[in-house]
Amino acid sequence: MSVENVGEAEKSEANIVPEELVNNYTEGQQLINSKVTNIDDNSIFSAFPPVNGKIMSGENITLEMLNGCVDALKPTENLIVRRLSNSTYHAANGYSSTQIRLVQKAETIAVLDWDKDAPVQEGKTRAFLIGDAVHTAILEPEKFPLRYVSAPELDLRTKDGKKTLSDFEKKNLTLARVVLKKEEFEAIQLMRDSALAYPMVEELLENGEPEVSIFYRTEKGTLLKIRPDLLGIYSDKPFLLDVKTTDNFQGFGKSVDEFGYHIQAEFYRLIANQVFGQAIAFTFCAIGKNPAYGRFPVKLCEPDDEDSEQGVYEVNRVIDMLESVIETYPIVKISRPFWAKQADRKRREL
């Protein structure tokens, strides 16, 4: 299954439902039909309805209900879920971009068992918090003041200042709001405004819907899922936008390699291409966390042709691994750096 074969999956006559999905199908379809929304309230889905799929509301839906819906999908069917909570999406069935990249790096699907069972460190790092806050400020500005608040200016060298801050944090904890340092809060607002000032960005945001959850089952029955930062329309065509904050703005290409962003881009495109039956554009909005000349730098960018081709190759290779019935051995080969081996070879030649 490749990105180039847009629409071929839904044309296939080999829609054989795996046995384990049969029992879920009727109940799942009933759930989907009970929560299907009117697509006319969103220009994206009015202009580009999903091929061989449905759209439903994720409001007030439980994880059990959502899994019942996505488990009911037959091969080549898809489901778009709007207004679904981020936590429910991540807990739902289906292989995500993160899991695809985990397998690609580890060279074994055994890493997925580790990913499921390994303990997770509590709390987010400050970098992740800032990244999440920037995402919210740009993509869901109406939710930003409900999730984040600036700490008051206080003299924390004094007992009264420390107590006031502690009371402030406890109060906002009950409101599920994250307390940011004043300088962090102001920097996030500047990063947001800087992104909106960049050509195309504001127009893209005005014609898009953030955090749409998309589930797709391949011809062989593998369930995949994506949650693009923004699904929208530009120049009368659908597109995907992904916001990335970075400490190394000038060397963002290194981050693409380190975190496999080119693989993420092609995984998103592959699923979106199948769901909408046409080629979908994908763009990163990279925002530097460190000011340059007093401003937070911004650029819209996409993987070049070579990296895009490599991303397609890696995505299809991992999906083939997931769809293989052969059990993957959890022990993989590891190699020392090429220069160390080269030095060994030269020493042997002496």
BALOBA-1460 file (C-alpha; in Angstrom, 3 decimals):
// residues 350
<rec num="1" residu="m" x="0.000" y="0.000" z="0.000"/>
<rec num="2" residu="s" x="1.742" y="3.149" z="-1.149"/>
<rec num="3" residu="v" x="0.942" y="6.833" z="-1.162"/>
<rec num="4" residu="e" x="0.966" y="6.850" z="-4.924"/>
<rec num="5" residu="n" x="-1.906" y="4.377" z="-5.105"/>
<rec num="6" residu="v" x="-4.476" y="6.969" z="-4.038"/>
<rec num="7" residu="g" x="-8.001" y="5.575" z="-4.056"/>
<rec num="8" residu="e" x="-7.001" y="2.054" z="-5.134"/>
<rec num="9" residu="a" x="-7.829" y="0.552" z="-1.774"/>
<rec num="10" residu="e" x="-11.479" y="1.554" z="-1.861"/>
<rec num="11" residu="k" x="-11.781" y="0.192" z="-5.387"/>
<rec num="12" residu="s" x="-10.573" y="-3.255" z="-4.304"/>
<rec num="13" residu="e" x="-13.125" y="-6.036" z="-4.205"/>
<rec num="14" residu="a" x="-11.149" y="-7.903" z="-1.560"/>
<rec num="15" residu="n" x="-13.005" y="-6.365" z="1.398"/>
<rec num="16" residu="i" x="-12.737" y="-9.468" z="3.547"/>
<rec num="17" residu="v" x="-13.511" y="-8.696" z="7.172"/>
<rec num="18" residu="p" x="-11.153" y="-10.468" z="9.597"/>
<rec num="19" residu="e" x="-13.084" y="-12.903" z="11.819"/>
<rec num="20" residu="e" x="-12.289" y="-10.999" z="15.012"/>
<rec num="21" residu="l" x="-14.037" y="-7.904" z="13.597"/>
<rec num="22" residu="v" x="-17.319" y="-9.593" z="12.661"/>
<rec num="23" residu="n" x="-18.827" y="-9.555" z="16.154"/>
<rec num="24" residu="n" x="-17.982" y="-5.870" z="16.617"/>
<rec num="25" residu="y" x="-19.272" y="-4.684" z="13.271"/>
<rec num="26" residu="t" x="-23.035" y="-4.401" z="13.840"/>
<rec num="27" residu="e" x="-22.746" y="-2.790" z="17.272"/>
<rec num="28" residu="g" x="-19.991" y="-0.459" z="16.074"/>
<rec num="29" residu="q" x="-21.951" y="0.674" z="13.044"/>
<rec num="30" residu="q" x="-24.948" y="1.417" z="15.263"/>
<rec num="31" residu="l" x="-22.733" y="3.576" z="17.478"/>
<rec num="32" residu="i" x="-21.309" y="5.411" z="14.482"/>
<rec num="33" residu="n" x="-24.732" y="6.036" z="12.959"/>
<rec num="34" residu="s" x="-26.080" y="7.323" z="16.264"/>
<rec num="35" residu="k" x="-23.324" y="9.955" z="16.443"/>
<rec num="36" residu="v" x="-22.899" y="10.880" z="12.776"/>
<rec num="37" residu="t" x="-22.899" y="14.646" z="12.378"/>
<rec num="38" residu="n" x="-24.250" y="16.864" z="9.637"/>
<rec num="39" residu="i" x="-21.205" y="17.532" z="7.471"/>
<rec num="40" residu="d" x="-22.755" y="20.714" z="6.123"/>
<rec num="41" residu="d" x="-21.636" y="22.578" z="9.242"/>
<rec num="42" residu="n" x="-18.021" y="22.329" z="8.098"/>
<rec num="43" residu="s" x="-16.831" y="23.476" z="4.680"/>
<rec num="44" residu="i" x="-13.940" y="20.999" z="4.659"/>
<rec num="45" residu="f" x="-16.140" y="17.934" z="4.817"/>
<rec num="46" residu="s" x="-18.813" y="19.446" z="2.613"/>
<rec num="47" residu="a" x="-16.217" y="20.023" z="-0.095"/>
<rec num="48" residu="f" x="-14.210" y="16.859" z="0.584"/>
<rec num="49" residu="p" x="-16.338" y="14.135" z="2.169"/>
<rec num="50" residu="p" x="-14.467" y="10.963" z="3.074"/>
<rec num="51" residu="v" x="-14.423" y="8.122" z="0.553"/>
<rec num="52" residu="n" x="-15.847" y="4.921" z="2.021"/>
<rec num="53" residu="g" x="-16.160" y="6.476" z="5.456"/>
<rec num="54" residu="k" x="-18.267" y="8.488" z="7.869"/>
<rec num="55" residu="i" x="-17.920" y="11.490" z="10.147"/>
<rec num="56" residu="m" x="-19.069" y="11.437" z="13.748"/>
<rec num="57" residu="s" x="-18.941" y="13.579" z="16.859"/>
<rec num="58" residu="g" x="-16.515" y="12.603" z="19.594"/>
<rec num="59" residu="e" x="-18.183" y="14.746" z="22.234"/>
<rec num="60" residu="n" x="-19.080" y="12.794" z="25.371"/>
<rec num="61" residu="i" x="-17.911" y="9.526" z="23.828"/>
<rec num="62" residu="t" x="-16.144" y="7.027" z="26.052"/>
<rec num="63" residu="l" x="-13.005" y="5.126" z="25.078"/>
<rec num="64" residu="e" x="-15.006" y="1.886" z="25.062"/>
<rec num="65" residu="m" x="-17.550" y="3.378" z="22.669"/>
<rec num="66" residu="l" x="-14.854" y="4.778" z="20.385"/>
<rec num="67" residu="n" x="-13.025" y="1.459" z="20.251"/>
<rec num="68" residu="g" x="-16.303" y="-0.237" z="19.415"/>
<rec num="69" residu="c" x="-16.687" y="2.129" z="16.462"/>
<rec num="70" residu="v" x="-13.154" y="1.835" z="15.083"/>
<rec num="71" residu="d" x="-13.009" y="-1.925" z="15.649"/>
<rec num="72" residu="a" x="-16.109" y="-2.199" z="13.478"/>
<rec num="73" residu="l" x="-14.374" y="-0.683" z="10.455"/>
<rec num="74" residu="k" x="-14.018" y="-3.074" z="7.535"/>
<rec num="75" residu="p" x="-10.876" y="-3.079" z="5.357"/>
<rec num="76" residu="t" x="-10.535" y="0.221" z="3.405"/>
<rec num="77" residu="e" x="-13.214" y="1.896" z="5.561"/>
<rec num="78" residu="n" x="-12.459" y="5.021" z="7.562"/>
<rec num="79" residu="l" x="-13.946" y="7.072" z="10.353"/>
<rec num="80" residu="i" x="-13.423" y="10.778" z="11.046"/>
<rec num="81" residu="v" x="-14.126" y="11.832" z="14.634"/>
<rec num="82" residu="r" x="-14.533" y="15.532" z="15.386"/>
<rec num="83" residu="r" x="-14.135" y="17.204" z="18.773"/>
<rec num="84" residu="l" x="-12.612" y="14.119" z="20.383"/>
<rec num="85" residu="s" x="-10.460" y="14.625" z="23.474"/>
<rec num="86" residu="n" x="-6.739" y="14.201" z="22.973"/>
<rec num="87" residu="s" x="-6.456" y="11.622" z="25.764"/>
<rec num="88" residu="t" x="-9.231" y="9.449" z="24.305"/>
<rec num="89" residu="y" x="-7.622" y="9.549" z="20.865"/>
<rec num="90" residu="h" x="-4.234" y="8.454" z="22.182"/>
<rec num="91" residu="a" x="-5.781" y="5.624" z="24.223"/>
<rec num="92" residu="a" x="-7.892" y="4.400" z="21.288"/>
<rec num="93" residu="n" x="-7.049" y="1.366" z="19.173"/>
<rec num="94" residu="g" x="-4.938" y="1.831" z="16.044"/>
<rec num="95" residu="y" x="-1.293" y="2.365" z="15.189"/>
<rec num="96" residu="s" x="-0.235" y="6.012" z="15.392"/>
<rec num="97" residu="s" x="2.593" y="7.967" z="13.804"/>
<rec num="98" residu="t" x="4.579" y="7.692" z="17.032"/>
<rec num="99" residu="q" x="4.306" y="3.898" z="16.996"/>
<rec num="100" residu="i" x="5.234" y="3.726" z="13.316"/>
<rec num="101" residu="r" x="8.395" y="5.715" z="14.062"/>
<rec num="102" residu="l" x="9.176" y="3.577" z="17.110"/>
<rec num="103" residu="v" x="9.132" y="0.424" z="14.997"/>
<rec num="104" residu="q" x="11.157" y="2.115" z="12.261"/>
<rec num="105" residu="k" x="13.911" y="3.077" z="14.715"/>
<rec num="106" residu="a" x="13.908" y="-0.189" z="16.652"/>
<rec num="107" residu="e" x="13.684" y="-2.412" z="13.557"/>
<rec num="108" residu="t" x="11.301" y="-4.726" z="15.449"/>
<rec num="109" residu="i" x="7.596" y="-4.628" z="16.266"/>
<rec num="110" residu="a" x="8.481" y="-6.059" z="19.699"/>
<rec num="111" residu="v" x="9.104" y="-2.443" z="20.723"/>
<rec num="112" residu="l" x="5.318" y="-1.927" z="20.698"/>
<rec num="113" residu="d" x="4.945" y="-4.287" z="23.675"/>
<rec num="114" residu="w" x="7.613" y="-2.278" z="25.483"/>
<rec num="115" residu="d" x="5.813" y="0.957" z="24.568"/>
<rec num="116" residu="k" x="2.576" y="-0.392" z="26.021"/>
<rec num="117" residu="d" x="4.022" y="-1.791" z="29.257"/>
<rec num="118" residu="a" x="7.003" y="0.412" z="30.133"/>
<rec num="119" residu="p" x="6.321" y="2.925" z="32.947"/>
<rec num="120" residu="v" x="5.966" y="6.547" z="31.932"/>
<rec num="121" residu="q" x="7.623" y="9.312" z="33.917"/>
<rec num="122" residu="e" x="4.971" y="11.425" z="35.571"/>
<rec num="123" residu="g" x="4.542" y="14.985" z="34.434"/>
<rec num="124" residu="k" x="5.737" y="16.725" z="31.297"/>
<rec num="125" residu="t" x="9.049" y="18.434" z="30.823"/>
<rec num="126" residu="r" x="9.004" y="22.211" z="30.562"/>
<rec num="127" residu="a" x="9.815" y="21.937" z="26.847"/>
<rec num="128" residu="f" x="6.744" y="19.780" z="26.230"/>
<rec num="129" residu="l" x="4.567" y="22.122" z="28.266"/>
<rec num="130" residu="i" x="5.699" y="25.108" z="26.210"/>
<rec num="131" residu="g" x="5.142" y="23.180" z="22.971"/>
<rec num="132" residu="d" x="1.624" y="22.157" z="24.014"/>
<rec num="133" residu="a" x="0.817" y="25.707" z="25.062"/>
<rec num="134" residu="v" x="1.977" y="27.136" z="21.716"/>
<rec num="135" residu="h" x="-0.143" y="24.546" z="19.889"/>
<rec num="136" residu="t" x="-3.202" y="25.529" z="21.897"/>
<rec num="137" residu="a" x="-2.595" y="29.264" z="21.506"/>
<rec num="138" residu="i" x="-2.359" y="28.952" z="17.709"/>
<rec num="139" residu="l" x="-4.807" y="26.170" z="16.896"/>
<rec num="140" residu="e" x="-7.406" y="26.461" z="19.668"/>
<rec num="141" residu="p" x="-7.134" y="30.032" z="20.990"/>
<rec num="142" residu="e" x="-10.521" y="29.847" z="22.700"/>
<rec num="143" residu="k" x="-9.203" y="27.032" z="24.924"/>
<rec num="144" residu="f" x="-5.894" y="28.684" z="25.776"/>
<rec num="145" residu="p" x="-7.129" y="30.783" z="28.746"/>
<rec num="146" residu="l" x="-8.967" y="27.729" z="30.084"/>
<rec num="147" residu="r" x="-5.775" y="25.644" z="30.129"/>
<rec num="148" residu="y" x="-2.977" y="28.116" z="30.859"/>
<rec num="149" residu="v" x="-2.485" y="31.105" z="33.110"/>
<rec num="150" residu="s" x="0.428" y="33.394" z="33.893"/>
<rec num="151" residu="a" x="1.867" y="33.400" z="37.386"/>
<rec num="152" residu="p" x="1.654" y="36.793" z="39.110"/>
<rec num="153" residu="e" x="4.750" y="38.908" z="39.575"/>
<rec num="154" residu="l" x="6.008" y="38.093" z="43.057"/>
<rec num="155" residu="d" x="9.164" y="38.360" z="45.101"/>
<rec num="156" residu="l" x="9.902" y="34.666" z="45.628"/>
<rec num="157" residu="r" x="12.738" y="35.522" z="47.966"/>
<rec num="158" residu="t" x="10.123" y="36.278" z="50.600"/>
<rec num="159" residu="k" x="7.928" y="33.891" z="52.570"/>
<rec num="160" residu="d" x="4.783" y="35.796" z="51.550"/>
<rec num="161" residu="g" x="5.716" y="35.630" z="47.882"/>
<rec num="162" residu="k" x="6.263" y="31.875" z="48.008"/>
<rec num="163" residu="k" x="2.961" y="31.324" z="49.839"/>
<rec num="164" residu="t" x="1.033" y="33.487" z="47.385"/>
<rec num="165" residu="l" x="2.448" y="31.531" z="44.450"/>
<rec num="166" residu="s" x="1.673" y="28.208" z="46.152"/>
<rec num="167" residu="d" x="-1.933" y="29.257" z="46.791"/>
<rec num="168" residu="f" x="-2.234" y="30.491" z="43.202"/>
<rec num="169" residu="e" x="-0.952" y="27.167" z="41.833"/>
<rec num="170" residu="k" x="-3.294" y="25.127" z="44.063"/>
<rec num="171" residu="k" x="-6.288" y="27.201" z="42.980"/>
<rec num="172" residu="n" x="-5.501" y="26.725" z="39.294"/>
<rec num="173" residu="l" x="-4.782" y="23.041" z="39.781"/>
<rec num="174" residu="t" x="-8.403" y="22.584" z="40.805"/>
<rec num="175" residu="l" x="-9.362" y="24.362" z="37.565"/>
<rec num="176" residu="a" x="-7.055" y="22.060" z="35.556"/>
<rec num="177" residu="r" x="-5.012" y="25.058" z="34.428"/>
<rec num="178" residu="v" x="-1.246" y="25.038" z="34.027"/>
<rec num="179" residu="v" x="0.549" y="27.927" z="35.710"/>
<rec num="180" residu="l" x="3.311" y="29.299" z="33.491"/>
<rec num="181" residu="k" x="6.038" y="31.683" z="34.474"/>
<rec num="182" residu="k" x="5.295" y="35.230" z="33.365"/>
<rec num="183" residu="e" x="8.180" y="35.223" z="30.860"/>
<rec num="184" residu="e" x="7.027" y="31.840" z="29.470"/>
<rec num="185" residu="f" x="3.458" y="33.084" z="29.093"/>
<rec num="186" residu="e" x="4.591" y="36.208" z="27.262"/>
<rec num="187" residu="a" x="6.945" y="34.218" z="25.003"/>
<rec num="188" residu="i" x="4.102" y="31.851" z="24.037"/>
<rec num="189" residu="q" x="1.902" y="34.802" z="23.100"/>
<rec num="190" residu="l" x="4.704" y="36.262" z="20.996"/>
<rec num="191" residu="m" x="5.303" y="32.913" z="19.261"/>
<rec num="192" residu="r" x="1.601" y="32.725" z="18.477"/>
<rec num="193" residu="d" x="1.507" y="36.256" z="17.092"/>
<rec num="194" residu="s" x="4.684" y="35.639" z="15.131"/>
<rec num="195" residu="a" x="3.163" y="32.545" z="13.504"/>
<rec num="196" residu="l" x="-0.022" y="34.428" z="12.623"/>
<rec num="197" residu="a" x="2.054" y="37.197" z="11.039"/>
<rec num="198" residu="y" x="3.725" y="34.748" z="8.636"/>
<rec num="199" residu="p" x="2.266" y="34.714" z="5.083"/>
<rec num="200" residu="m" x="-0.428" y="32.035" z="4.559"/>
<rec num="201" residu="v" x="-0.618" y="30.877" z="8.179"/>
<rec num="202" residu="e" x="-3.617" y="32.930" z="9.284"/>
<rec num="203" residu="e" x="-5.459" y="32.093" z="6.057"/>
<rec num="204" residu="l" x="-4.753" y="28.392" z="6.587"/>
<rec num="205" residu="l" x="-6.071" y="28.555" z="10.143"/>
<rec num="206" residu="e" x="-9.239" y="30.377" z="9.087"/>
<rec num="207" residu="n" x="-10.122" y="27.571" z="6.694"/>
<rec num="208" residu="g" x="-9.293" y="24.577" z="8.836"/>
<rec num="209" residu="e" x="-10.377" y="22.480" z="11.794"/>
<rec num="210" residu="p" x="-7.847" y="21.516" z="14.486"/>
<rec num="211" residu="e" x="-7.300" y="18.134" z="16.118"/>
<rec num="212" residu="v" x="-9.507" y="15.974" z="13.895"/>
<rec num="213" residu="s" x="-9.044" y="12.257" z="14.620"/>
<rec num="214" residu="i" x="-8.948" y="9.975" z="11.581"/>
<rec num="215" residu="f" x="-9.017" y="6.164" z="11.654"/>
<rec num="216" residu="y" x="-8.391" y="3.955" z="8.609"/>
<rec num="217" residu="r" x="-8.229" y="0.188" z="8.172"/>
<rec num="218" residu="t" x="-5.931" y="-1.126" z="5.459"/>
<rec num="219" residu="e" x="-6.900" y="-3.770" z="2.927"/>
<rec num="220" residu="k" x="-5.208" y="-6.382" z="5.112"/>
<rec num="221" residu="g" x="-7.098" y="-5.246" z="8.206"/>
<rec num="222" residu="t" x="-4.511" y="-3.142" z="10.053"/>
<rec num="223" residu="l" x="-6.023" y="-0.192" z="11.921"/>
<rec num="224" residu="l" x="-4.110" y="3.097" z="11.561"/>
<rec num="225" residu="k" x="-4.860" y="6.520" z="13.037"/>
<rec num="226" residu="i" x="-3.727" y="10.124" z="12.737"/>
<rec num="227" residu="r" x="-4.605" y="13.390" z="14.481"/>
<rec num="228" residu="p" x="-3.286" y="16.269" z="12.366"/>
<rec num="229" residu="d" x="-2.861" y="19.617" z="14.090"/>
<rec num="230" residu="l" x="-5.030" y="21.141" z="11.377"/>
<rec num="231" residu="l" x="-7.073" y="19.772" z="8.492"/>
<rec num="232" residu="g" x="-8.047" y="22.561" z="6.131"/>
<rec num="233" residu="i" x="-8.533" y="23.912" z="2.634"/>
<rec num="234" residu="y" x="-6.121" y="26.074" z="0.667"/>
<rec num="235" residu="s" x="-6.524" y="26.951" z="-3.010"/>
<rec num="236" residu="d" x="-9.624" y="24.735" z="-3.089"/>
<rec num="237" residu="k" x="-7.641" y="21.669" z="-2.016"/>
<rec num="238" residu="p" x="-7.381" y="19.891" z="1.350"/>
<rec num="239" residu="f" x="-4.141" y="20.132" z="3.290"/>
<rec num="240" residu="l" x="-2.609" y="19.074" z="6.604"/>
<rec num="241" residu="l" x="-0.692" y="21.500" z="8.839"/>
<rec num="242" residu="d" x="1.582" y="20.413" z="11.683"/>
<rec num="243" residu="v" x="2.979" y="22.959" z="14.150"/>
<rec num="244" residu="k" x="6.473" y="22.286" z="15.499"/>
<rec num="245" residu="t" x="8.337" y="24.356" z="18.072"/>
<rec num="246" residu="t" x="12.106" y="23.959" z="17.899"/>
<rec num="247" residu="d" x="15.213" y="24.992" z="19.791"/>
<rec num="248" residu="n" x="17.239" y="24.788" z="16.566"/>
<rec num="249" residu="f" x="15.328" y="26.826" z="14.008"/>
<rec num="250" residu="q" x="18.187" y="27.120" z="11.502"/>
<rec num="251" residu="g" x="18.935" y="23.417" z="11.832"/>
<rec num="252" residu="f" x="15.324" y="22.249" z="11.705"/>
<rec num="253" residu="g" x="16.366" y="19.681" z="9.092"/>
<rec num="254" residu="k" x="18.355" y="17.928" z="11.827"/>
<rec num="255" residu="s" x="15.183" y="17.711" z="13.930"/>
<rec num="256" residu="v" x="13.344" y="16.226" z="10.944"/>
<rec num="257" residu="d" x="15.963" y="13.476" z="10.859"/>
<rec num="258" residu="e" x="16.237" y="12.998" z="14.631"/>
<rec num="259" residu="f" x="12.498" y="12.754" z="15.284"/>
<rec num="260" residu="g" x="11.477" y="11.200" z="11.960"/>
<rec num="261" residu="y" x="9.242" y="14.094" z="10.952"/>
<rec num="262" residu="h" x="9.527" y="13.086" z="7.277"/>
<rec num="263" residu="i" x="8.096" y="9.687" z="8.247"/>
<rec num="264" residu="q" x="5.300" y="11.362" z="10.203"/>
<rec num="265" residu="a" x="4.480" y="13.563" z="7.206"/>
<rec num="266" residu="e" x="4.197" y="10.629" z="4.813"/>
<rec num="267" residu="f" x="2.235" y="8.506" z="7.283"/>
<rec num="268" residu="y" x="-0.293" y="11.330" z="7.656"/>
<rec num="269" residu="r" x="-0.433" y="11.823" z="3.905"/>
<rec num="270" residu="l" x="-0.873" y="8.127" z="3.224"/>
<rec num="271" residu="i" x="-3.928" y="7.875" z="5.456"/>
<rec num="272" residu="a" x="-5.400" y="11.210" z="4.339"/>
<rec num="273" residu="n" x="-4.886" y="10.250" z="0.695"/>
<rec num="274" residu="q" x="-6.838" y="7.040" z="1.206"/>
<rec num="275" residu="v" x="-9.581" y="8.697" z="3.260"/>
<rec num="276" residu="f" x="-10.217" y="11.568" z="0.845"/>
<rec num="277" residu="g" x="-9.331" y="9.748" z="-2.358"/>
<rec num="278" residu="q" x="-6.810" y="12.305" z="-3.569"/>
<rec num="279" residu="a" x="-3.294" y="13.590" z="-2.909"/>
<rec num="280" residu="i" x="-3.162" y="15.764" z="0.212"/>
<rec num="281" residu="a" x="-0.565" y="18.471" z="0.856"/>
<rec num="282" residu="f" x="1.344" y="18.406" z="4.151"/>
<rec num="283" residu="t" x="3.150" y="21.406" z="5.644"/>
<rec num="284" residu="f" x="5.124" y="22.043" z="8.821"/>
<rec num="285" residu="c" x="4.868" y="25.377" z="10.584"/>
<rec num="286" residu="a" x="8.225" y="25.542" z="12.383"/>
<rec num="287" residu="i" x="8.503" y="28.107" z="15.176"/>
<rec num="288" residu="g" x="11.815" y="28.902" z="16.852"/>
<rec num="289" residu="k" x="11.778" y="29.054" z="20.646"/>
<rec num="290" residu="n" x="14.747" y="31.396" z="20.723"/>
<rec num="291" residu="p" x="14.254" y="34.972" z="19.460"/>
<rec num="292" residu="a" x="16.326" y="36.198" z="16.529"/>
<rec num="293" residu="y" x="16.669" y="39.983" z="16.356"/>
<rec num="294" residu="g" x="13.937" y="40.241" z="18.976"/>
<rec num="295" residu="r" x="11.438" y="38.072" z="17.074"/>
<rec num="296" residu="f" x="10.515" y="34.399" z="17.187"/>
<rec num="297" residu="p" x="11.318" y="33.041" z="13.693"/>
<rec num="298" residu="v" x="8.681" y="31.146" z="11.694"/>
<rec num="299" residu="k" x="8.675" y="29.229" z="8.411"/>
<rec num="300" residu="l" x="6.346" y="26.948" z="6.486"/>
<rec num="301" residu="c" x="8.232" y="23.964" z="5.104"/>
<rec num="302" residu="e" x="7.843" y="20.439" z="3.797"/>
<rec num="303" residu="p" x="10.254" y="17.510" z="3.293"/>
<rec num="304" residu="d" x="12.186" y="17.680" z="0.021"/>
<rec num="305" residu="d" x="11.552" y="15.049" z="-2.665"/>
<rec num="306" residu="e" x="14.295" y="12.690" z="-1.497"/>
<rec num="307" residu="d" x="13.226" y="12.786" z="2.151"/>
<rec num="308" residu="s" x="9.596" y="12.411" z="1.112"/>
<rec num="309" residu="e" x="10.435" y="9.304" z="-0.923"/>
<rec num="310" residu="q" x="12.376" y="7.888" z="2.015"/>
<rec num="311" residu="g" x="9.439" y="8.631" z="4.309"/>
<rec num="312" residu="v" x="7.084" y="6.753" z="1.984"/>
<rec num="313" residu="y" x="9.487" y="3.802" z="1.906"/>
<rec num="314" residu="e" x="9.830" y="3.672" z="5.704"/>
<rec num="315" residu="v" x="6.071" y="3.959" z="6.302"/>
<rec num="316" residu="n" x="5.224" y="1.170" z="3.875"/>
<rec num="317" residu="r" x="8.019" y="-1.008" z="5.256"/>
<rec num="318" residu="v" x="6.729" y="-0.678" z="8.830"/>
<rec num="319" residu="i" x="3.123" y="-1.308" z="7.776"/>
<rec num="320" residu="d" x="4.300" y="-4.436" z="5.952"/>
<rec num="321" residu="m" x="5.990" y="-5.542" z="9.196"/>
<rec num="322" residu="l" x="2.775" y="-4.949" z="11.155"/>
<rec num="323" residu="e" x="0.744" y="-6.872" z="8.604"/>
<rec num="324" residu="s" x="3.145" y="-9.799" z="8.495"/>
<rec num="325" residu="v" x="2.097" y="-12.918" z="10.364"/>
<rec num="326" residu="i" x="5.738" y="-13.684" z="11.156"/>
<rec num="327" residu="e" x="6.565" y="-13.049" z="14.807"/>
<rec num="328" residu="t" x="9.392" y="-10.540" z="15.148"/>
<rec num="329" residu="y" x="12.345" y="-11.552" z="17.290"/>
<rec num="330" residu="p" x="12.918" y="-8.899" z="19.993"/>
<rec num="331" residu="i" x="16.731" y="-9.041" z="19.737"/>
<rec num="332" residu="v" x="18.178" y="-6.984" z="16.891"/>
<rec num="333" residu="k" x="21.680" y="-6.484" z="15.513"/>
<rec num="334" residu="i" x="23.648" y="-3.438" z="16.595"/>
<rec num="335" residu="s" x="26.713" y="-2.084" z="14.834"/>
<rec num="336" residu="r" x="29.562" y="0.132" z="15.945"/>
<rec num="337" residu="p" x="30.177" y="3.345" z="13.941"/>
<rec num="338" residu="f" x="31.453" y="2.797" z="10.396"/>
<rec num="339" residu="w" x="34.707" y="4.631" z="11.191"/>
<rec num="340" residu="a" x="35.506" y="2.180" z="14.017"/>
<rec num="341" residu="k" x="35.022" y="-0.771" z="11.687"/>
<rec num="342" residu="q" x="37.066" y="0.947" z="9.016"/>
<rec num="343" residu="a" x="39.904" y="1.439" z="11.514"/>
<rec num="344" residu="d" x="39.720" y="-2.270" z="12.389"/>
<rec num="345" residu="r" x="39.991" y="-3.225" z="8.723"/>
<rec num="346" residu="k" x="43.031" y="-1.007" z="8.241"/>
<rec num="347" residu="r" x="44.758" y="-2.482" z="11.286"/>
<rec num="348" residu="r" x="44.144" y="-6.010" z="9.992"/>
<rec num="349" residu="e" x="45.727" y="-5.064" z="6.667"/>
<rec num="350" residu="l" x="48.987" y="-4.040" z="8.340"/>
